[in-house]
């Protein structure tokens, strides 16, 4: 795979917000690209020659004493509503096309069978529909985010 093709794939990854992609060519060559997202910096260990490692002294840091707990943390409130989960891995789209109004917003009233969003997987657009009537309480992902199978897309109550 040439560097021009790798650069094109990297551009698509950045445009779509993807952090990892694997591409297999017809000749059997495969390449896997991964980039760190801005929210999750990734530290990559670098091997150090043994002669150099002996010269580097490890800094010593005394652990901080734990502060006494004054209160027990309150339990997180139970999320309200029913989760609408991703039926597959793909890219979440809130609108039918770029620049269009989203299918739903927080506060939108929806009916069973109404389209809530689209998930693009392998160049196929798959509609995600409401299973019951209700109101959109929360949208858990942003337009263009890569979603995993079973991850919460939104909550309907």
Phi and psi restraints in degrees (value plus and minus 20) as a CYANA .aco file:
   2 UNK   PHI    -104.4   -64.4
   2 UNK   PSI     146.1   186.1
   3 UNK   PHI     -86.6   -46.6
   3 UNK   PSI     -49.2    -9.2
   4 UNK   PHI     -84.9   -44.9
   4 UNK   PSI     -63.1   -23.1
   5 UNK   PHI     -84.9   -44.9
   5 UNK   PSI     -60.5   -20.5
   6 UNK   PHI     -83.1   -43.1
   6 UNK   PSI     -60.4   -20.4
   7 UNK   PHI     -84.6   -44.6
   7 UNK   PSI     -59.0   -19.0
   8 UNK   PHI     -83.1   -43.1
   8 UNK   PSI     -63.5   -23.5
   9 UNK   PHI     -83.9   -43.9
   9 UNK   PSI     -61.8   -21.8
  10 UNK   PHI     -82.6   -42.6
  10 UNK   PSI     -58.9   -18.9
  11 UNK   PHI     -83.8   -43.8
  11 UNK   PSI     -62.3   -22.3
  12 UNK   PHI     -83.5   -43.5
  12 UNK   PSI     -61.7   -21.7
  13 UNK   PHI     -78.5   -38.5
  13 UNK   PSI     -65.5   -25.5
  14 UNK   PHI     -86.7   -46.7
  14 UNK   PSI     -63.0   -23.0
  15 UNK   PHI     -81.6   -41.6
  15 UNK   PSI     -58.6   -18.6
  16 UNK   PHI    -112.6   -72.6
  16 UNK   PSI     -24.9    15.1
  17 UNK   PHI      54.4    94.4
  17 UNK   PSI       2.7    42.7
  18 UNK   PHI    -100.6   -60.6
  18 UNK   PSI     124.5   164.5
  19 UNK   PHI    -127.2   -87.2
  19 UNK   PSI     -36.4     3.6
  20 UNK   PHI    -169.6  -129.6
  20 UNK   PSI     118.9   158.9
  21 UNK   PHI    -168.8  -128.8
  21 UNK   PSI     124.9   164.9
  22 UNK   PHI    -142.0  -102.0
  22 UNK   PSI     109.7   149.7
  23 UNK   PHI    -143.4  -103.4
  23 UNK   PSI     109.3   149.3
  24 UNK   PHI    -134.7   -94.7
  24 UNK   PSI     109.7   149.7
  25 UNK   PHI    -108.2   -68.2
  25 UNK   PSI     139.1   179.1
  26 UNK   PHI     -79.3   -39.3
  26 UNK   PSI     -47.1    -7.1
  27 UNK   PHI     -99.5   -59.5
  27 UNK   PSI     -17.5    22.5
  28 UNK   PHI      75.4   115.4
  28 UNK   PSI     -27.7    12.3
  29 UNK   PHI     -90.4   -50.4
  29 UNK   PSI     117.1   157.1
  30 UNK   PHI    -150.5  -110.5
  30 UNK   PSI     124.2   164.2
  31 UNK   PHI    -158.1  -118.1
  31 UNK   PSI     120.8   160.8
  32 UNK   PHI    -141.3  -101.3
  32 UNK   PSI     103.6   143.6
  33 UNK   PHI    -130.9   -90.9
  33 UNK   PSI     119.7   159.7
  34 UNK   PHI    -160.0  -120.0
  34 UNK   PSI     116.3   156.3
  35 UNK   PHI    -150.5  -110.5
  35 UNK   PSI     131.5   171.5
  36 UNK   PHI    -101.1   -61.1
  36 UNK   PSI     118.3   158.3
  37 UNK   PHI    -101.2   -61.2
  37 UNK   PSI     141.0   181.0
  38 UNK   PHI     -83.4   -43.4
  38 UNK   PSI     -50.3   -10.3
  39 UNK   PHI    -101.4   -61.4
  39 UNK   PSI     -38.3     1.7
  40 UNK   PHI    -149.3  -109.3
  40 UNK   PSI      66.4   106.4
  41 UNK   PHI     -84.9   -44.9
  41 UNK   PSI     123.8   163.8
  42 UNK   PHI    -136.0   -96.0
  42 UNK   PSI     108.6   148.6
  43 UNK   PHI    -116.3   -76.3
  43 UNK   PSI     106.7   146.7
  44 UNK   PHI    -129.9   -89.9
  44 UNK   PSI      98.7   138.7
  45 UNK   PHI     -89.2   -49.2
  45 UNK   PSI     117.9   157.9
  46 UNK   PHI    -129.8   -89.8
  46 UNK   PSI     113.5   153.5
  47 UNK   PHI     -87.3   -47.3
  47 UNK   PSI     122.2   162.2
  48 UNK   PHI    -139.6   -99.6
  48 UNK   PSI     111.0   151.0
  49 UNK   PHI     -75.5   -35.5
  49 UNK   PSI     124.0   164.0
  50 UNK   PHI     -82.0   -42.0
  50 UNK   PSI     -53.5   -13.5
  51 UNK   PHI     -85.6   -45.6
  51 UNK   PSI     -58.6   -18.6
  52 UNK   PHI     -93.4   -53.4
  52 UNK   PSI     -56.8   -16.8
  53 UNK   PHI     -82.5   -42.5
  53 UNK   PSI     -54.3   -14.3
  54 UNK   PHI     -87.5   -47.5
  54 UNK   PSI     -47.8    -7.8
  55 UNK   PHI    -100.8   -60.8
  55 UNK   PSI     -42.0    -2.0
  56 UNK   PHI    -108.1   -68.1
  56 UNK   PSI     100.4   140.4
  57 UNK   PHI    -111.6   -71.6
  57 UNK   PSI     114.3   154.3
  58 UNK   PHI     -96.4   -56.4
  58 UNK   PSI     108.1   148.1
  59 UNK   PHI     -88.8   -48.8
  59 UNK   PSI     125.7   165.7
  60 UNK   PHI    -124.3   -84.3
  60 UNK   PSI     114.5   154.5
  61 UNK   PHI    -148.3  -108.3
  61 UNK   PSI     105.7   145.7
  62 UNK   PHI     -98.1   -58.1
  62 UNK   PSI     113.8   153.8
  63 UNK   PHI     -86.4   -46.4
  63 UNK   PSI     121.3   161.3
  64 UNK   PHI     -91.9   -51.9
  64 UNK   PSI     121.7   161.7
  65 UNK   PHI     -91.1   -51.1
  65 UNK   PSI     114.8   154.8
  66 UNK   PHI     -86.8   -46.8
  66 UNK   PSI     120.8   160.8
  67 UNK   PHI     -99.3   -59.3
  67 UNK   PSI     123.6   163.6
  68 UNK   PHI     -86.1   -46.1
  68 UNK   PSI     119.7   159.7
  69 UNK   PHI     -99.0   -59.0
  69 UNK   PSI     107.8   147.8
  70 UNK   PHI    -113.8   -73.8
  70 UNK   PSI     -49.4    -9.4
  71 UNK   PHI    -161.2  -121.2
  71 UNK   PSI     133.1   173.1
  72 UNK   PHI    -101.2   -61.2
  72 UNK   PSI     117.7   157.7
  73 UNK   PHI     -84.0   -44.0
  73 UNK   PSI     120.6   160.6
  74 UNK   PHI     -93.1   -53.1
  74 UNK   PSI     125.5   165.5
  75 UNK   PHI     -87.4   -47.4
  75 UNK   PSI     122.0   162.0
  76 UNK   PHI     -84.7   -44.7
  76 UNK   PSI     120.0   160.0
  77 UNK   PHI     -84.8   -44.8
  77 UNK   PSI     123.6   163.6
  78 UNK   PHI     -86.3   -46.3
  78 UNK   PSI     108.4   148.4
  79 UNK   PHI     -81.7   -41.7
  79 UNK   PSI     120.1   160.1
  80 UNK   PHI    -108.8   -68.8
  80 UNK   PSI     134.9   174.9
  81 UNK   PHI      66.0   106.0
  81 UNK   PSI    -199.5  -159.5
  82 UNK   PHI    -123.0   -83.0
  82 UNK   PSI     114.3   154.3
  83 UNK   PHI     -95.6   -55.6
  83 UNK   PSI     117.7   157.7
  84 UNK   PHI    -122.4   -82.4
  84 UNK   PSI      97.0   137.0
  85 UNK   PHI    -126.0   -86.0
  85 UNK   PSI     138.0   178.0
  86 UNK   PHI     -90.8   -50.8
  86 UNK   PSI     106.0   146.0
  87 UNK   PHI     -99.7   -59.7
  87 UNK   PSI     -25.6    14.4
  88 UNK   PHI    -183.6  -143.6
  88 UNK   PSI     150.2   190.2
  89 UNK   PHI    -100.7   -60.7
  89 UNK   PSI     114.8   154.8
  90 UNK   PHI     156.0   196.0
  90 UNK   PSI    -187.1  -147.1
  91 UNK   PHI    -123.4   -83.4
  91 UNK   PSI     108.1   148.1
  92 UNK   PHI    -101.7   -61.7
  92 UNK   PSI     109.8   149.8
  93 UNK   PHI    -145.9  -105.9
  93 UNK   PSI     107.7   147.7
  94 UNK   PHI    -103.4   -63.4
  94 UNK   PSI     -38.3     1.7
  95 UNK   PHI    -146.6  -106.6
  95 UNK   PSI     139.7   179.7
  96 UNK   PHI     -88.3   -48.3
  96 UNK   PSI     -44.9    -4.9
  97 UNK   PHI    -174.3  -134.3
  97 UNK   PSI     135.8   175.8
  98 UNK   PHI     -76.5   -36.5
  98 UNK   PSI     113.1   153.1
  99 UNK   PHI      68.8   108.8
  99 UNK   PSI     -34.5     5.5
 100 UNK   PHI     -97.8   -57.8
 100 UNK   PSI     143.1   183.1
 101 UNK   PHI     -87.9   -47.9
 101 UNK   PSI     123.3   163.3
 102 UNK   PHI     -85.5   -45.5
 102 UNK   PSI     135.8   175.8
 103 UNK   PHI     -79.5   -39.5
 103 UNK   PSI     -65.4   -25.4
 104 UNK   PHI    -160.6  -120.6
 104 UNK   PSI     139.2   179.2
 105 UNK   PHI    -149.5  -109.5
 105 UNK   PSI     148.3   188.3
 106 UNK   PHI     -80.7   -40.7
 106 UNK   PSI     109.0   149.0
 107 UNK   PHI      78.8   118.8
 107 UNK   PSI     -31.9     8.1
 108 UNK   PHI     -86.9   -46.9
 108 UNK   PSI     118.5   158.5
 109 UNK   PHI    -108.4   -68.4
 109 UNK   PSI     111.3   151.3
 110 UNK   PHI    -144.5  -104.5
 110 UNK   PSI     133.2   173.2
 111 UNK   PHI    -130.4   -90.4
 111 UNK   PSI     134.8   174.8
 112 UNK   PHI     -76.7   -36.7
 112 UNK   PSI     113.4   153.4
 113 UNK   PHI      70.7   110.7
 113 UNK   PSI     -28.5    11.5
 114 UNK   PHI     -96.2   -56.2
 114 UNK   PSI     120.5   160.5
 115 UNK   PHI     -89.4   -49.4
 115 UNK   PSI     109.2   149.2
 116 UNK   PHI    -121.0   -81.0
 116 UNK   PSI     -56.9   -16.9
 117 UNK   PHI    -187.6  -147.6
 117 UNK   PSI     159.7   199.7
 118 UNK   PHI    -146.2  -106.2
 118 UNK   PSI     122.1   162.1
 119 UNK   PHI    -138.8   -98.8
 119 UNK   PSI     103.0   143.0
 120 UNK   PHI    -114.1   -74.1
 120 UNK   PSI     103.7   143.7
 121 UNK   PHI    -154.9  -114.9
 121 UNK   PSI     100.5   140.5
 122 UNK   PHI      34.9    74.9
 122 UNK   PSI      27.3    67.3
 123 UNK   PHI      46.9    86.9
 123 UNK   PSI      -7.5    32.5
 124 UNK   PHI    -130.9   -90.9
 124 UNK   PSI     110.2   150.2
 125 UNK   PHI    -112.0   -72.0
 125 UNK   PSI     101.4   141.4
 126 UNK   PHI    -134.6   -94.6
 126 UNK   PSI     101.7   141.7
 127 UNK   PHI     -97.5   -57.5
 127 UNK   PSI     119.4   159.4
 128 UNK   PHI    -128.6   -88.6
 128 UNK   PSI     104.6   144.6
 129 UNK   PHI    -133.4   -93.4
 129 UNK   PSI     139.8   179.8
 130 UNK   PHI     -93.0   -53.0
 130 UNK   PSI     117.2   157.2
 131 UNK   PHI    -106.9   -66.9
 131 UNK   PSI     -39.7     0.3
 132 UNK   PHI    -170.6  -130.6
 132 UNK   PSI     144.2   184.2
 133 UNK   PHI     -87.9   -47.9
 133 UNK   PSI     130.5   170.5
 134 UNK   PHI     148.2   188.2
 134 UNK   PSI    -185.4  -145.4
 135 UNK   PHI    -143.5  -103.5
 135 UNK   PSI     117.9   157.9
 136 UNK   PHI     -92.3   -52.3
 136 UNK   PSI      95.4   135.4
 137 UNK   PHI    -111.6   -71.6
 137 UNK   PSI     -53.6   -13.6
 138 UNK   PHI    -177.7  -137.7
 138 UNK   PSI     120.5   160.5
 139 UNK   PHI    -129.8   -89.8
 139 UNK   PSI      98.7   138.7
 140 UNK   PHI    -110.5   -70.5
 140 UNK   PSI     -30.5     9.5
 141 UNK   PHI    -151.2  -111.2
 141 UNK   PSI     139.3   179.3
 142 UNK   PHI    -116.6   -76.6
 142 UNK   PSI     135.0   175.0
 143 UNK   PHI     -77.2   -37.2
 143 UNK   PSI     109.5   149.5
 144 UNK   PHI      71.0   111.0
 144 UNK   PSI     -22.6    17.4
 145 UNK   PHI     -93.6   -53.6
 145 UNK   PSI     125.9   165.9
 146 UNK   PHI    -100.8   -60.8
 146 UNK   PSI     108.0   148.0
 147 UNK   PHI    -136.2   -96.2
 147 UNK   PSI     129.1   169.1
 148 UNK   PHI    -114.0   -74.0
 148 UNK   PSI     138.2   178.2
 149 UNK   PHI     -77.3   -37.3
 149 UNK   PSI     109.9   149.9
 150 UNK   PHI      64.4   104.4
 150 UNK   PSI     -24.9    15.1
 151 UNK   PHI     -94.2   -54.2
 151 UNK   PSI     130.0   170.0
 152 UNK   PHI     -92.8   -52.8
 152 UNK   PSI     103.3   143.3
 153 UNK   PHI    -112.1   -72.1
 153 UNK   PSI     -64.6   -24.6
 154 UNK   PHI    -180.8  -140.8
 154 UNK   PSI     148.7   188.7
 155 UNK   PHI    -139.4   -99.4
 155 UNK   PSI     115.5   155.5
 156 UNK   PHI    -142.8  -102.8
 156 UNK   PSI     113.4   153.4
